[in-house]
Amino acid sequence: WSSDVCSSDLLAARHGHRTLVWDLDPQGAATFQLRVRHRLKGGAQALTTRRDRIGARIRGSDHELLDVLPSDRELRNVELAFAAARHRTDRLRRVVTELEREPYDLVLVDCPPSSSLLAENIVVAVDELLVPVVPNSLSLRTLEHLEELLPAAPGNGPRTTVFFSMVDGRKRLHREVMATVRAARDDVLATTIPAATEVRSEEHTSELQSRGLISYAV
């Protein structure tokens, strides 16, 4: 979820880590929350060509040590751009290689949950998958589909870390799903993000006091 990404990157920056948010969701929620213009020069084609440096498209945010590689509505066509390119599951890894030349301690990629060609590219490109899961059957199904992509990635893919988000502890279903998943997996964080968490732009300008940000910091 974009709120998970925005809260995590803000906390990383506040702890002195130079951080980049890469928003690959065409809806651009992370871009919007960080108050950056919703436009990526070159659109989806910017991720499949080396004619221009992707680093030149990075924008600063209102927060020290936190930059954004913004989303664009044209990213809805990224699947078509990847499908038409050579090495179609390796396109983002090539962009990440270029971003490694930039002076960042951490790059967080925000993308829509799916078992798409974009997801395949991300699995190949990143070091770790941080997967927010709402404790219900549909989210668990999405997680299963995502993990089906891992064997095709180099070295069986990145490390996967799961945490529960939008949790309502009053719901029996939520409690039962979390208990079942934790009993079956050893990659689930103890941290849970409550359903009441609302990460608004004004929270990003305040000190670390909101319930939401405190949850991410734990």
Salt bridges, closest charged atoms under 4 A:
ASP52 OD2 - ARG57 NH2 3.60
ASP62 OD2 - ARG35 NE 3.31
ASP67 OD2 - ARG18 NH2 3.36
GLU74 OE2 - ARG76 NH2 3.89
ASP90 OD1 - ARG93 NE 2.54
ASP90 OD2 - ARG94 NE 3.40
GLU102 OE2 - ARG53 NH2 2.68
GLU128 OE1 - ARG159 NH2 2.76
GLU147 OE2 - ARG185 NH2 2.61
ASP168 OD1 - ARG170 NE 2.91
GLU176 OE2 - ARG172 NE 2.66
ASP187 OD2 - ARG185 NH2 2.69
GLU198 OE1 - ARG200 NH2 2.16
